[in-house]
Amino acid sequence: MSVALALGLPVDLPGRALILNMTFGVVAFSIVVQGATMQPLVAWLGLRPRREGTYDRLKAEQLATAGARAELQRLREQHLITAAVQDELRTELDTRMQGVEDAIAALQRQSPAVADDEKRIARLRLALAERSVLERAVSDGVVPEHAARPALKRATEQIDVQRKATGS
């Protein structure tokens, strides 16, 4: 906008060349400085860009394959399929899962932030599981509340830290 306004000045205006040069200089400086400082600013503010779509698609494939594996096991336990069919299908699913996990590992090597996000999510889930087990143990009378209190406090603090880190 600044450049367009400067170019729109009358040609015979005294100092027009100086105004044009200064405008171009300020615009170029702004672009360079803002471009160079944006990534550190985003990091300082604790903002993370949305994960790559590739990772999200691979994660969905991984979850789907894990669900299929679990269902295959249930089918066998319910005697709806033979062991031979289970073995054949499990091999197919294992091959698919290995391919997905290899692709995720390659993406994590390429972008360490992806691995960091996955670790934060896992830490959150682990802390939630710890708190749930402790609450159930207290509720069932297995552990007295006063004995579980320090571990519950630690788990809750970890949950808070991980939720802030993951933005949830």
C-alpha positions in Angstrom: 0.0 0.0 0.0 2.8 2.4 0.9 4.6 1.7 -2.4 1.4 2.3 -4.4 0.8 5.6 -2.6 4.4 6.8 -3.2 4.2 5.8 -6.8 1.0 7.8 -7.1 2.6 11.0 -6.1 2.9 13.7 -8.9 6.0 13.3 -11.0 6.9 17.0 -10.6 6.6 16.9 -6.7 9.8 18.1 -5.2 11.5 15.3 -3.2 9.5 12.5 -5.0 12.6 10.4 -5.6 13.6 10.7 -2.0 10.1 9.7 -0.9 10.1 6.7 -3.3 13.6 5.5 -2.1 12.6 5.9 1.6 9.3 4.0 1.0 11.0 1.1 -0.8 13.7 1.0 2.0 11.1 0.9 4.8 9.0 -1.7 3.1 12.1 -3.9 2.3 13.4 -3.4 5.9 10.0 -4.4 7.3 9.7 -7.5 5.2 13.2 -8.7 6.1 13.0 -7.9 9.9 9.5 -9.3 10.3 10.5 -12.4 8.3 13.6 -13.0 10.3 11.9 -12.4 13.7 8.6 -14.3 13.2 9.9 -17.8 14.0 11.7 -16.7 17.2 8.6 -14.7 18.2 6.3 -17.7 17.7 8.7 -19.9 19.7 8.9 -17.3 22.5 5.1 -17.0 22.7 4.9 -20.8 22.9 2.8 -21.1 19.8 3.3 -24.1 17.6 2.2 -24.4 14.0 -0.3 -27.1 13.2 1.2 -30.4 12.7 1.9 -31.5 9.2 -1.0 -33.2 7.4 1.3 -36.1 6.6 1.8 -36.9 10.2 -1.9 -36.7 11.0 -2.7 -39.0 8.1 -0.1 -41.5 9.2 -1.4 -41.4 12.8 -4.9 -42.1 11.6 -3.6 -45.1 9.6 -1.7 -46.3 12.6 -4.8 -46.1 14.8 -7.0 -47.8 12.2 -4.5 -50.6 11.8 -4.2 -51.0 15.6 -8.0 -51.2 15.8 -8.1 -53.8 13.0 -5.5 -55.9 14.9 -7.6 -55.8 18.1 -10.7 -56.8 16.2 -8.8 -59.7 14.6 -7.9 -60.9 18.0 -11.6 -60.7 19.2 -12.7 -62.6 16.1 -10.3 -65.4 16.9 -11.3 -65.4 20.6 -14.9 -65.7 19.7 -14.1 -68.6 17.3 -15.4 -66.7 14.3 -12.2 -67.3 12.4 -9.6 -70.1 12.4 -6.0 -69.7 13.6 -4.8 -70.0 10.0 -7.0 -67.1 8.8 -5.9 -65.1 11.9 -2.2 -65.7 11.1 -2.6 -64.7 7.5 -4.5 -61.5 8.3 -2.2 -60.6 11.2 0.8 -60.8 8.9 -0.9 -58.4 6.5 -1.7 -56.0 9.3 1.8 -56.3 10.8 3.3 -55.4 7.4 1.0 -52.4 7.1 1.7 -51.3 10.6 5.5 -51.6 10.1 5.2 -49.4 7.0 3.3 -46.7 8.8 5.6 -46.8 11.8 8.6 -46.5 9.5 7.1 -43.5 7.7 6.3 -41.8 11.1 9.9 -42.5 12.3 11.2 -40.9 9.1 9.0 -37.9 9.6 10.1 -37.5 13.2 13.8 -37.6 12.1 13.0 -34.9 9.5 11.0 -32.8 12.0 11.9 -33.3 15.7 8.9 -31.2 16.7 6.7 -34.0 15.6 8.4 -36.4 18.0 8.2 -33.8 20.8 4.4 -33.4 20.2 4.0 -37.2 20.4 6.0 -37.4 23.6 3.9 -34.6 25.2 0.7 -36.4 24.3 2.0 -39.7 25.6 3.1 -38.0 28.9 -0.3 -36.5 29.3 -2.0 -39.8 28.7 0.4 -41.5 31.2 -0.2 -38.9 33.9 -4.0 -39.2 33.3 -3.7 -43.0 33.7 -1.7 -42.6 36.9 -4.2 -40.3 38.4 -7.1 -42.6 37.4 -5.5 -45.6 39.0 -4.7 -43.8 42.2 -8.3 -42.4 42.4 -9.7 -45.9 41.9 -7.4 -47.3 44.5 -8.5 -44.7 47.0 -12.1 -45.2 46.1 -11.8 -49.0 46.5 -10.1 -48.7 49.8 -6.9 -50.3 48.5 -4.8 -47.2 49.5 -5.6 -44.6 52.1 -6.2 -41.1 50.7 -3.4 -39.5 52.7 -0.9 -42.0 51.3 -2.0 -41.4 47.7 -2.2 -37.6 48.1 1.5 -36.8 47.1 1.3 -39.1 44.0 -2.1 -37.6 43.0 -0.7 -34.1 43.4 2.3 -35.0 41.2 0.1 -36.6 38.5 -2.3 -33.6 38.5 0.7 -31.2 38.2 2.1 -33.2 35.3 -1.4 -33.2 33.6 -1.5 -29.4 33.9 2.0 -29.0 32.5 1.3 -31.4 29.5 -2.1 -29.8 28.8 -0.5 -26.4 28.6 2.3 -27.7 26.3 -0.1 -29.4 24.0 -2.6 -26.6 24.0 -5.5 -28.7 25.2 
